[in-house]
Amino acid sequence: MPWRVMVTQGGDVLRFTWIEQTQSWLLYLTLDTDNCERFALCGANGICSINSSPMCGCLNGFVPKVQSEWELMDWSSGCVRRTPLNCSGDGFQKVSAVKLPQTKTSWFNRSMNLEECKNTCLNNCSCTAYSNLDIRDGGNGCLLWFNDLLDVRILVENEPDIYIRMAASELDNGYGVKIETKAKEKKRIILRVVLSTGILFLGLALVFYVWKRHQMKNRKMTGVSGISSNNKHKNKDLEVLLFTIDTLASATNNFSLNNMLGGGGVGHVYKGTLKDGLEIAVKRLSKSSRQGLDEFKNEVRHIVNLQHRNLVKLLGCCIEGEEKMLIYEFLPNKSLDFFIFDDTRSVLLDWPKRYNIINGIARGLLYLHQDSRLRVIHRDLKASNILLDYNMHPKISDFGMARGVEGNETESKTRKVVGTYGYISPEYAFHGLYSLKSDVFSFGVLVLETVSGNRNRGFYHSDHQLNLLGHAWTLFNEGRPSELIAESTIETCNLSEVLRVIQLGLLCVQESPEDRPSISYVVLMLGNEDKLPQPKQPGYFTARDVIEASNLPSHSKRYSTNQCSISLVEAR
């Protein structure tokens, strides 16, 4: 099969495969790269840190130019000064251990020292920063920048200092280099002595107060004395706040049915309110659940180290005797399946909300697959595991089946296949092979379910025996993809946008994992209007159980909303 490799201007290495059927090149693989190596990733006056999430921030004294774009992790608009320069009273802020900005709009002089360089910059109102031209032997020469600073990133060592011009009000005690009179400097020294003394006493009082509060909180919430000595050694490696069962019983009205939010074979979820008024969601695992202590700890370890706006936030856990519980932030709007599969509640999710939910899930997966410190395969992505906050923003939950991958590892094999029928990828169900592309398959199922308002498993159509994936692919090939759109969203949908999302969903559920796009490419496709490749036949195209269809009553509605089941199957 012909293929070609291309290096983009941003430094990405892309491998394309020639698709004979479409007579076009299809992106097959994107090699892992240091994203901070992408030129001007964070825009003007931004700074990139590969160890931070998100990677981009603004230089000190600068703020995002378009805040709404930064919240969506689009940093191209860059940053602007919080306080404009006035030329006459400006100073400089020293920034260390960074890669110097691009020098396209710079000026240099080999003979100047650093002090002369600083004065030259001060005398030119257009000068925005200065540095040594050569850092060897203590540094020499002068390098000046004008206008915006581009392509700055944090490094560890062997990089010169740069002095960035700031308004006087933006300079701090640690880095500012101000032009002041001797009288002002004396006043500052006296003020510093007085403030330092006051801050010292205030700091000691604050430390004592925090220590006392911490002791009270431990007694009140974590209840170490209430955890048996047999369990103490089990919790040392969880690095998360521990709750006692008494605290959680009190918060949930003794796990009252009135407080139950939902549940299944794994356990039940209850709404609770702590004594300080904080609302929580308590996931109480069933004593008959297949999830043992190791899998429980696995979920805690994975989610406690994951911090993203589209991932549910873990507040703590409880392990006492046979009781195992997880305590999450409370999300009032339950889960995605609560809305999209119900005729009445589905009208509350118009197309713009559904599109934002799809986009949010994709960005959450991108964080798991690429941007988190430990790359994670979720392995149980489904509608009931997508929780919704007050503003209907999605948060991926339930990491009990998640697995971490290291380095360049992209695939692994297991003899025990776990997950939910209707969402499991073919290679995982039949051969025990799971990878990042397994999550992409589940995401594609979620996309088609969100668009259509129908479950993949249990889907019924009077004209054929196909499941939802096969039905969507048939409509797409026949030029009738709009028939897949849920009736409740027709009036609010952007037709070209929803048809593009349907095609994207079909690309994600292709039978071969090599044909499916990476989640980073999915996010890219959601963010632009470039032409999409043609999808191939999806996995489980004819996998719908015929017996299940024959058992449907004659008065069944056109599309069934049978509940999904959580299953455990053995790979062949």
ZANU-344018 format. One record per residue (C-alpha): chain; z, y, x. Coordinates in steps of 0.02 Angstrom, whole numbers. Example, Ala and Ser with C-alpha at 12.3 -4.5 7.8 and 13.67 -1.06 7.14 Angstrom:
// ZANU-344018
('A',(390,-225,615))
('A',(357,-53,684))
***
This chain:
// ZANU-344018
('A',(0,0,0))
('A',(-49,168,78))
('A',(92,291,113))
('A',(119,455,205))
('A',(266,553,275))
('A',(284,741,258))
('A',(411,863,331))
('A',(440,1015,219))
('A',(475,1192,278))
('A',(656,1164,232))
('A',(668,1016,351))
('A',(666,876,221))
('A',(575,715,266))
('A',(478,648,116))
('A',(387,481,104))
('A',(248,467,-26))
('A',(165,309,-92))
('A',(-13,304,-160))
('A',(-18,249,-343))
('A',(-186,170,-378))
('A',(-172,179,-568))
('A',(-144,368,-571))
('A',(-243,405,-413))
('A',(-101,514,-350))
('A',(40,517,-223))
('A',(215,476,-288))
('A',(374,528,-199))
('A',(451,362,-142))
('A',(595,412,-29))
('A',(687,566,33))
('A',(777,536,197))
('A',(957,595,207))
('A',(965,763,295))
('A',(1093,896,331))
('A',(1062,1012,183))
('A',(1129,1159,282))
('A',(978,1139,397))
('A',(869,1198,253))
('A',(813,1374,295))
('A',(910,1508,199))
('A',(981,1379,78))
('A',(1120,1498,27))
('A',(1010,1653,15))
('A',(1039,1824,91))
('A',(1216,1854,160))
('A',(1268,1677,111))
('A',(1350,1548,224))
('A',(1327,1359,218))
('A',(1462,1229,257))
('A',(1408,1047,250))
('A',(1589,991,228))
('A',(1619,1099,73))
('A',(1574,1071,-108))
('A',(1479,1169,-160))
('A',(1401,1194,11))
('A',(1360,1378,-12))
('A',(1474,1528,-15))
('A',(1463,1713,22))
('A',(1512,1796,186))
('A',(1681,1882,178))
('A',(1659,2049,88))
('A',(1507,1988,-9))
('A',(1493,1920,-187))
('A',(1355,1819,-276))
('A',(1212,1929,-333))
('A',(1184,1827,-493))
('A',(1347,1737,-536))
('A',(1270,1631,-675))
('A',(1142,1558,-553))
('A',(1278,1516,-426))
('A',(1376,1423,-561))
('A',(1222,1313,-583))
('A',(1216,1288,-392))
('A',(1059,1394,-374))
('A',(1101,1502,-223))
('A',(928,1573,-190))
('A',(975,1747,-254))
('A',(1103,1761,-114))
('A',(1248,1883,-101))
('A',(1273,2071,-102))
('A',(1409,2181,-30))
('A',(1564,2203,-135))
('A',(1585,2378,-62))
('A',(1431,2476,-4))
('A',(1424,2543,174))
('A',(1444,2732,199))
('A',(1390,2735,382))
('A',(1524,2856,444))
('A',(1682,2753,413))
('A',(1622,2576,435))
('A',(1695,2444,550))
('A',(1658,2266,601))
('A',(1725,2097,553))
('A',(1723,1957,682))
('A',(1657,1789,624))
('A',(1669,1638,741))
('A',(1597,1462,751))
('A',(1439,1500,653))
('A',(1254,1483,683))
('A',(1182,1658,710))
('A',(1067,1728,573))
('A',(879,1724,592))
('A',(819,1856,716))
('A',(660,1911,628))
('A',(732,2084,595))
('A',(836,2098,754))
('A',(833,2201,915))
('A',(900,2154,1087))
('A',(943,2230,1254))
('A',(983,2122,1406))
('A',(1084,2250,1505))
('A',(1213,2311,1376))
('A',(1390,2244,1366))
('A',(1476,2205,1201))
('A',(1562,2375,1183))
('A',(1398,2467,1211))
('A',(1317,2350,1087))
('A',(1449,2392,956))
('A',(1427,2580,979))
('A',(1239,2564,968))
('A',(1256,2473,802))
('A',(1381,2601,735))
('A',(1262,2743,773))
('A',(1122,2662,672))
('A',(1160,2658,485))
('A',(1034,2517,460))
('A',(1122,2401,583))
('A',(1218,2264,491))
('A',(1284,2155,633))
('A',(1291,2133,822))
('A',(1326,1997,950))
('A',(1305,1950,1132))
('A',(1127,1903,1177))
('A',(1190,1771,1300))
('A',(1359,1684,1283))
('A',(1362,1614,1461))
('A',(1488,1681,1588))
('A',(1590,1773,1457))
('A',(1440,1846,1368))
('A',(1318,1984,1406))
('A',(1171,2076,1327))
('A',(1158,2148,1152))
('A',(1080,2078,993))
('A',(1074,2187,835))
('A',(1027,2137,656))
('A',(959,2251,522))
('A',(962,2227,331))
('A',(1015,2059,257))
('A',(1082,1913,359))
('A',(989,1750,328))
('A',(1019,1567,370))
('A',(1202,1576,423))
('A',(1300,1412,429))
('A',(1469,1353,491))
('A',(1468,1253,653))
('A',(1609,1184,758))
('A',(1585,1240,937))
('A',(1475,1320,1071))
('A',(1419,1461,958))
('A',(1439,1648,995))
('A',(1543,1766,891))
('A',(1454,1886,774))
('A',(1523,2053,715))
('A',(1469,2098,538))
('A',(1471,2279,480))
('A',(1591,2309,335))
('A',(1654,2455,234))
('A',(1826,2512,293))
('A',(1910,2448,134))
('A',(1843,2271,163))
('A',(1914,2251,338))
('A',(2069,2141,355))
('A',(2204,2133,487))
('A',(2138,1971,561))
('A',(1957,2017,594))
('A',(1924,2202,565))
('A',(1881,2316,710))
('A',(1906,2492,644))
('A',(1875,2660,724))
('A',(2038,2751,706))
('A',(2141,2886,787))
('A',(2295,2845,891))
('A',(2406,2923,758))
('A',(2339,2806,626))
('A',(2364,2658,741))
('A',(2548,2704,769))
('A',(2575,2718,582))
('A',(2496,2549,559))
('A',(2611,2468,689))
('A',(2766,2539,603))
('A',(2702,2483,434))
('A',(2665,2310,500))
('A',(2842,2291,568))
('A',(2919,2342,402))
('A',(2803,2234,300))
('A',(2821,2085,415))
('A',(3010,2090,398))
('A',(2999,2102,209))
('A',(2868,1965,198))
('A',(2973,1852,309))
('A',(3121,1860,190))
('A',(3007,1847,39))
('A',(2919,1696,116))
('A',(3084,1608,150))
('A',(3138,1638,-30))
('A',(2971,1576,-95))
('A',(2978,1418,11))
('A',(3153,1381,-54))
('A',(3096,1413,-234))
('A',(2943,1299,-216))
('A',(3050,1163,-137))
('A',(3174,1168,-281))
('A',(3033,1165,-409))
('A',(2954,1017,-320))
('A',(3118,922,-323))
('A',(3140,957,-509))
('A',(2959,908,-545))
('A',(2981,743,-452))
('A',(3135,703,-555))
('A',(3054,759,-717))
('A',(2877,688,-704))
('A',(2855,565,-566))
('A',(3025,487,-595))
('A',(3029,393,-430))
('A',(3199,325,-479))
('A',(3118,252,-634))
('A',(2988,152,-535))
('A',(3051,-17,-483))
('A',(3069,-56,-299))
('A',(2936,-190,-320))
('A',(2810,-57,-371))
('A',(2852,77,-245))
('A',(2754,-3,-103))
('A',(2604,-24,-218))
('A',(2588,163,-247))
('A',(2600,230,-69))
('A',(2413,226,-40))
('A',(2358,306,-203))
('A',(2390,488,-149))
('A',(2410,544,-329))
('A',(2549,608,-441))
('A',(2650,466,-520))
('A',(2714,476,-699))
('A',(2851,367,-773))
('A',(2819,269,-930))
('A',(2962,364,-1015))
('A',(2874,529,-981))
('A',(2710,464,-1053))
('A',(2794,382,-1203))
('A',(2877,547,-1245))
('A',(2714,643,-1223))
('A',(2615,525,-1338))
('A',(2750,503,-1471))
('A',(2782,328,-1407))
('A',(2594,290,-1402))
('A',(2577,326,-1588))
('A',(2419,275,-1682))
('A',(2407,458,-1736))
('A',(2387,505,-1554))
('A',(2253,375,-1516))
('A',(2086,449,-1464))
('A',(1990,286,-1445))
('A',(1990,119,-1359))
('A',(1912,-51,-1332))
('A',(1937,-213,-1238))
('A',(1995,-122,-1081))
('A',(2131,-24,-1169))
('A',(2166,129,-1275))
('A',(2167,316,-1243))
('A',(2302,428,-1315))
('A',(2322,615,-1327))
('A',(2486,678,-1255))
('A',(2577,841,-1227))
('A',(2697,861,-1081))
('A',(2857,961,-1097))
('A',(2774,1111,-1013))
('A',(2640,1112,-1149))
('A',(2500,1036,-1046))
('A',(2385,926,-1150))
('A',(2335,761,-1068))
('A',(2237,603,-1106))
('A',(2326,440,-1064))
('A',(2218,286,-1034))
('A',(2334,137,-1060))
('A',(2255,-24,-997))
('A',(2276,-176,-1106))
('A',(2385,-312,-1032))
('A',(2244,-433,-1071))
('A',(2115,-322,-985))
('A',(2007,-397,-847))
('A',(2044,-245,-741))
('A',(2177,-300,-620))
('A',(2287,-198,-505))
('A',(2152,-189,-369))
('A',(2020,-124,-491))
('A',(2146,-1,-561))
('A',(2184,64,-387))
('A',(1997,71,-354))
('A',(1973,190,-500))
('A',(2118,299,-442))
('A',(2058,308,-261))
('A',(1881,351,-310))
('A',(1915,486,-437))
('A',(2061,570,-346))
('A',(1942,615,-204))
('A',(1803,675,-320))
('A',(1805,857,-374))
('A',(1658,922,-475))
('A',(1637,1018,-638))
('A',(1543,871,-714))
('A',(1673,738,-669))
('A',(1832,710,-769))
('A',(1989,770,-677))
('A',(2124,642,-640))
('A',(2302,713,-652))
('A',(2400,557,-605))
('A',(2439,377,-645))
('A',(2579,259,-693))
('A',(2614,83,-627))
('A',(2774,5,-694))
('A',(2789,-182,-716))
('A',(2635,-241,-809))
('A',(2595,-65,-869))
('A',(2447,24,-787))
('A',(2397,197,-851))
('A',(2285,340,-796))
('A',(2320,520,-844))
('A',(2169,634,-862))
('A',(2138,812,-917))
('A',(2122,819,-1106))
('A',(1945,847,-1169))
('A',(1946,891,-1355))
('A',(1770,843,-1404))
('A',(1787,658,-1363))
('A',(1631,573,-1294))
('A',(1443,592,-1309))
('A',(1421,437,-1419))
('A',(1541,514,-1546))
('A',(1407,644,-1585))
('A',(1232,579,-1548))
('A',(1250,413,-1643))
('A',(1326,489,-1801))
('A',(1216,565,-1936))
('A',(1344,697,-1984))
('A',(1410,749,-1814))
('A',(1240,743,-1727))
('A',(1192,911,-1805))
('A',(1329,992,-1698))
('A',(1226,952,-1543))
('A',(1065,1052,-1553))
('A',(931,1031,-1420))
('A',(994,1167,-1300))
('A',(1166,1081,-1297))
('A',(1088,909,-1271))
('A',(978,976,-1130))
('A',(1130,1054,-1045))
('A',(1223,889,-1063))
('A',(1079,793,-983))
('A',(1072,920,-842))
('A',(1260,913,-816))
('A',(1261,722,-807))
('A',(1121,729,-678))
('A',(1217,855,-571))
('A',(1375,749,-583))
('A',(1277,597,-523))
('A',(1198,701,-383))
('A',(1374,742,-322))
('A',(1423,558,-327))
('A',(1265,496,-241))
('A',(1241,632,-112))
('A',(1365,776,-101))
('A',(1537,693,-107))
('A',(1625,638,53))
('A',(1612,457,-5))
('A',(1447,417,-90))
('A',(1486,324,-251))
('A',(1387,210,-367))
('A',(1465,223,-541))
('A',(1396,57,-611))
('A',(1452,91,-792))
('A',(1365,250,-844))
('A',(1349,255,-1035))
('A',(1368,374,-1182))
('A',(1551,329,-1214))
('A',(1593,371,-1032))
('A',(1524,548,-1047))
('A',(1666,659,-1108))
('A',(1640,834,-1178))
('A',(1751,986,-1150))
('A',(1783,1136,-1264))
('A',(1609,1206,-1225))
('A',(1520,1038,-1240))
('A',(1499,1027,-1051))
('A',(1487,843,-997))
('A',(1608,756,-880))
('A',(1575,581,-812))
('A',(1727,467,-832))
('A',(1788,287,-806))
('A',(1771,242,-622))
('A',(1848,68,-637))
('A',(1684,-16,-589))
('A',(1630,113,-459))
('A',(1588,62,-281))
('A',(1574,170,-126))
('A',(1429,162,-3))
('A',(1433,219,177))
('A',(1305,294,294))
('A',(1127,243,255))
('A',(1180,99,143))
('A',(1084,107,-22))
('A',(1101,-69,-94))
('A',(1230,-206,-109))
('A',(1248,-376,-193))
('A',(1384,-455,-298))
('A',(1410,-620,-388))
('A',(1509,-535,-527))
('A',(1403,-418,-631))
('A',(1502,-292,-733))
('A',(1447,-156,-850))
('A',(1377,-132,-1025))
('A',(1225,-218,-1099))
('A',(1089,-93,-1136))
('A',(1130,12,-982))
('A',(1130,-118,-840))
('A',(973,-116,-733))
('A',(867,-276,-725))
('A',(894,-310,-539))
('A',(1082,-295,-564))
('A',(1091,-406,-719))
('A',(978,-545,-652))
('A',(1009,-542,-464))
('A',(1175,-450,-440))
('A',(1089,-311,-341))
('A',(1161,-138,-373))
('A',(1112,24,-291))
('A',(1099,211,-320))
('A',(943,170,-423))
('A',(1052,64,-540))
('A',(1141,223,-593))
('A',(971,309,-613))
('A',(919,171,-735))
('A',(1078,196,-837))
('A',(1047,384,-834))
('A',(871,357,-901))
('A',(941,254,-1046))
('A',(1065,394,-1081))
('A',(925,523,-1081))
('A',(822,427,-1209))
('A',(976,395,-1317))
('A',(1023,580,-1312))
('A',(846,633,-1359))
('A',(825,506,-1499))
('A',(1003,489,-1566))
('A',(985,298,-1561))
('A',(1068,164,-1458))
('A',(961,59,-1342))
('A',(1059,-98,-1382))
('A',(1043,-144,-1566))
('A',(892,-30,-1593))
('A',(787,-83,-1743))
('A',(611,-34,-1794))
('A',(517,-116,-1937))
('A',(350,-116,-1844))
('A',(401,-214,-1688))
('A',(537,-310,-1597))
('A',(555,-187,-1451))
('A',(715,-104,-1395))
('A',(731,86,-1380))
('A',(654,87,-1205))
('A',(502,-12,-1261))
('A',(486,94,-1418))
('A',(491,256,-1316))
('A',(363,190,-1191))
('A',(246,134,-1331))
('A',(254,305,-1414))
('A',(224,390,-1246))
('A',(70,282,-1207))
('A',(1,313,-1382))
('A',(20,501,-1364))
('A',(157,510,-1496))
('A',(316,543,-1394))
('A',(371,681,-1514))
('A',(412,545,-1642))
('A',(559,495,-1533))
('A',(648,662,-1557))
('A',(805,656,-1666))
('A',(779,739,-1834))
('A',(937,843,-1812))
('A',(862,932,-1659))
('A',(682,960,-1716))
('A',(712,1138,-1776))
('A',(801,1192,-1616))
('A',(703,1099,-1483))
('A',(581,1170,-1357))
('A',(441,1043,-1382))
('A',(368,1051,-1207))
('A',(542,1038,-1132))
('A',(596,888,-1236))
('A',(431,796,-1203))
('A',(457,824,-1017))
('A',(634,754,-1031))
('A',(567,599,-1122))
('A',(444,569,-981))
('A',(582,594,-854))
('A',(690,467,-946))
('A',(549,340,-941))
('A',(528,369,-753))
('A',(712,327,-730))
('A',(705,162,-827))
('A',(553,87,-739))
('A',(576,-97,-703))
('A',(563,-86,-514))
('A',(701,16,-429))
('A',(575,74,-299))
('A',(477,161,-437))
('A',(626,256,-504))
('A',(659,432,-436))
('A',(817,473,-340))
('A',(945,576,-435))
('A',(910,724,-319))
('A',(727,716,-372))
('A',(784,704,-555))
('A',(884,865,-536))
('A',(733,946,-454))
('A',(618,892,-597))
('A',(741,959,-726))
('A',(739,1126,-636))
('A',(552,1155,-625))
('A',(392,1132,-724))
('A',(289,1034,-597))
('A',(180,894,-663))
('A',(273,729,-676))
('A',(202,560,-623))
('A',(156,432,-756))
('A',(295,305,-791))
('A',(268,118,-778))
('A',(333,-12,-900))
('A',(522,-2,-917))
('A',(645,-142,-882))
('A',(696,-246,-1034))
('A',(536,-190,-1122))
('A',(549,-339,-1241))
('A',(731,-382,-1207))
('A',(795,-347,-1383))
('A',(877,-499,-1459))
('A',(763,-562,-1599))
('A',(908,-650,-1683))
('A',(1001,-486,-1690))
('A',(853,-409,-1780))
('A',(837,-552,-1904))
('A',(1019,-535,-1952))
('A',(1000,-353,-2004))
('A',(1015,-330,-2193))
('A',(860,-280,-2289))
('A',(933,-111,-2332))
('A',(963,-66,-2149))
('A',(911,107,-2097))
('A',(758,124,-1986))
('A',(863,141,-1828))
('A',(1023,41,-1809))
('A',(1184,115,-1738))
('A',(1271,-47,-1693))
('A',(1412,-26,-1570))
('A',(1387,-67,-1386))
('A',(1492,-206,-1313))
('A',(1572,-210,-1142))
('A',(1524,-374,-1060))
('A',(1548,-477,-903))
('A',(1402,-586,-848))
('A',(1371,-696,-697))
('A',(1215,-662,-593))
('A',(1091,-802,-566))
***
